Each structure stands twice: as structure tokens, then as C-alpha cells.
Amino acid sequence: MNTELQNQLFQAAPILYAMALNSPAWKIGASDDLFPFLNELSLEIEKFNRRYRKRAVRVMKITMVGGELVFLVHRQIPAIEKKIISARHRIRLYRKELRAAFLLRAKHMGTTALFESTLIPDWKRTMPDDLATLRAILLAAEKFAVSKGDWNSLAGWYRRYLHDEDEAMRCQTNASHCE
């Protein structure tokens, strides 16, 4: 998340982010589009923190792993856990719609326009932790690959984003058959 949005969260919930404020290296490992969800969750927890000062919780880590929100706090309180679970659910629903939109774009491009489109950069910007979505996008792209350059692009994407050397080699083999 960019520093401006991160600072907005720090200002909105200073008790919750007290430990993060003291660590200049602390970062939120989520894309910018998740800011509204994190802001809402932070405000709810901050409200709890202001009401119950002795039981206040501090955030330790916020990141996205495999399409799931990881929101770690230093103290486990059932009321806070319910709020975090609710936020995870809302993010999961939002990302499900986002994933469907990406796959729809990939499947209906109909030409090799996919290789010059902003689809992969858009995925990388909004959900770089969700590799299953990228794999589905690349599988859709294979249906439209017709030239050596297309297959080489696919091989590069498999290598760069998925670290899948087997798929990259398969794509390079397909590229060698084109001419």
C-alpha cells in the first residue's frame, strides 16, 4: 500500500497502529484498492481501543497471502477477531468479483490483444498475491497465442510471476514450432 494511504490509516487509528508508527520499515502488504476495507476495520478496532483502553490491541502485521487477508494483532480478543473475520469475508467477496472481471477480460479479448493489453499489469497492481488468478489468465492467453512472440511472452510471464519453469519451457517449445 502506498505511504499516503498507509499514513491515513495511522492517523485514523493511532492506538491500533502505535507500534507501526515507531517502526519506519513497517509496511502494509496489501494493494491500494483494499484501503476502504482496511480503513473501516481500523476505525472499528480504534473505537474498541478508545472504549477499552486497558484491553487495547495493536496491529503487528497486515498483508495479503494467497488471496486472504492476514491481520495480526498482539492480543486475541473475540470481539476484535469477529471484526477481522468480517473484513476478510468482505475482501474475499470483493476479490472474487475482481477475479471474475479479470478472467472475463482475458477470455473475451478474442485476439492477441491480450499480449499488449494492461491485463497483466492490472492484475499485478491489484492482486499480486493471487497466483491462481494469474494462472487462469495465462491459460486463457494460450488460446490466443499464434506467434513465436506470443509464446515467448507467455513463457516470460510463467517464469517471472509464477516461477513455473515447466510451463515456461512448454511455452518455449510451442514458440519453436511457430514460424
C-alpha positions in Angstrom: 0.0 0.0 0.0 1.3 3.4 -0.8 2.6 5.6 2.0 -0.1 8.2 1.7 -2.9 5.7 2.3 -0.9 4.0 5.0 -0.4 7.3 6.8 -4.2 7.9 6.5 -4.7 4.7 8.4 -2.1 5.7 11.0 -4.0 9.0 11.6 -7.4 7.3 11.7 -6.4 4.7 14.2 -3.3 5.9 16.2 -3.9 3.5 19.1 -4.2 0.5 16.8 -1.1 1.5 14.7 1.0 2.7 17.7 3.7 0.0 17.2 3.8 0.6 13.5 4.3 4.3 13.9 7.5 3.6 15.8 8.9 1.4 13.0 9.8 3.2 9.8 10.3 -0.1 8.0 6.7 -1.3 8.8 4.6 -1.6 5.7 1.1 -2.8 4.9 1.4 -5.6 2.4 -1.9 -5.1 0.6 -2.8 -3.3 -2.6 -4.2 0.2 -2.6 -7.7 -0.9 -3.6 -8.2 -2.6 -0.3 -7.8 0.7 1.6 -11.6 1.2 2.2 -11.8 -2.3 3.8 -8.8 -1.7 6.0 -9.9 1.8 6.9 -13.3 0.5 8.0 -11.8 -2.3 10.0 -9.2 0.1 11.6 -11.9 2.5 12.6 -14.0 -0.2 14.2 -11.0 -1.5 16.2 -9.9 2.0 17.1 -13.4 2.6 18.5 -13.0 -0.5 20.7 -9.5 0.7 21.7 -10.8 4.0 22.8 -13.6 2.5 24.8 -11.5 -0.3 26.5 -8.1 1.3 26.9 -6.7 -1.4 29.2 -7.6 -4.1 26.6 -6.5 -2.1 23.6 -5.0 -4.0 20.7 -2.1 -3.1 18.4 -1.6 -4.3 14.9 1.5 -6.3 14.2 1.2 -7.3 10.6 -1.2 -6.6 7.7 -0.7 -8.4 4.4 -2.4 -10.5 1.7 -1.2 -14.1 1.4 -2.8 -16.3 -1.3 -5.8 -14.0 -1.7 -6.5 -13.9 2.1 -6.1 -11.0 4.5 -3.6 -11.6 7.3 -4.4 -9.0 10.0 -2.4 -9.9 13.1 -2.9 -8.1 16.4 -0.8 -8.5 19.6 -3.8 -9.5 21.7 -6.5 -12.0 20.8 -9.9 -10.6 21.8 -13.1 -12.4 20.4 -14.9 -9.1 19.5 -11.9 -8.0 17.5 -11.5 -11.4 15.9 -15.1 -11.2 14.7 -14.4 -7.8 13.1 -11.3 -9.1 11.4 -13.2 -12.2 10.1 -16.0 -10.0 8.8 -13.4 -7.8 6.9 -11.8 -10.9 5.5 -15.1 -12.1 4.2 -15.9 -8.7 2.6 -12.4 -8.6 0.9 -12.9 -12.2 -0.3 -16.2 -11.3 -1.9 -14.7 -8.1 -3.5 -11.7 -10.1 -4.8 -14.0 -12.8 -6.2 -15.7 -10.2 -8.3 -12.4 -8.7 -9.3 -11.0 -12.2 -10.3 -14.1 -12.8 -12.4 -13.7 -9.5 -14.2 -10.0 -10.3 -15.0 -10.9 -13.7 -16.3 -13.8 -12.3 -18.4 -11.4 -9.8 -19.9 -8.9 -12.5 -20.7 -11.4 -14.9 -22.2 -13.2 -12.3 -24.4 -10.3 -10.4 -25.9 -10.5 -12.7 -28.9 -7.2 -11.7 -30.4 -3.6 -11.4 -29.4 -4.5 -8.0 -28.0 -4.1 -9.7 -24.6 -0.4 -9.6 -25.1 -0.3 -5.8 -25.4 -3.1 -5.1 -23.0 -2.9 -3.8 -19.5 -4.5 -7.0 -18.1 -1.3 -8.4 -16.5 -0.1 -5.0 -15.1 -3.7 -4.5 -13.7 -3.5 -7.9 -12.0 -0.1 -7.2 -10.6 -1.3 -3.9 -9.2 -4.4 -5.2 -7.6 -3.9 -8.8 -6.6 -0.3 -9.9 -7.0 -0.7 -12.4 -4.1 -3.4 -14.3 -6.0 -1.4 -16.5 -8.3 -4.3 -18.8 -9.2 -6.0 -15.9 -11.0 -2.8 -15.2 -13.0 -2.5 -18.9 -13.9 -6.1 -18.8 -15.2 -5.4 -15.6 -17.2 -2.3 -17.2 -18.7 -4.2 -20.3 -19.7 -6.8 -18.1 -21.4 -3.9 -16.3 -23.1 -2.6 -19.6 -24.5 -5.8 -19.9 -26.5 -4.9 -16.8 -28.4 -1.2 -17.3 -28.8 -0.4 -17.7 -32.5 3.1 -16.3 -33.0 6.6 -17.0 -31.6 6.5 -13.7 -29.7 3.2 -14.6 -28.1 4.5 -17.9 -26.8 7.7 -16.2 -25.6 5.7 -13.6 -23.7 3.7 -16.4 -22.1 7.0 -18.2 -21.1 8.3 -15.0 -19.6 5.1 -14.4 -17.6 5.1 -18.0 -16.3 8.8 -17.6 -15.3 8.5 -14.0 -13.8 5.3 -14.2 -11.9 4.6 -17.9 -11.2 8.2 -19.2 -11.1 6.9 -22.1 -13.1 9.8 -23.3 -15.2 7.9 -26.3 -16.6 5.1 -24.2 -18.1 7.7 -21.7 -19.4 9.6 -24.5 -21.2 6.3 -25.8 -22.6 5.6 -22.3 -24.0 9.1 -22.0 -25.4 8.6 -25.4 -27.1 5.4 -24.1 -28.7 7.3 -21.0 -29.8 9.9 -23.1 -31.5 7.1 -24.7 -33.6 5.9 -21.3 -34.8 7.5 -19.7 -37.8 
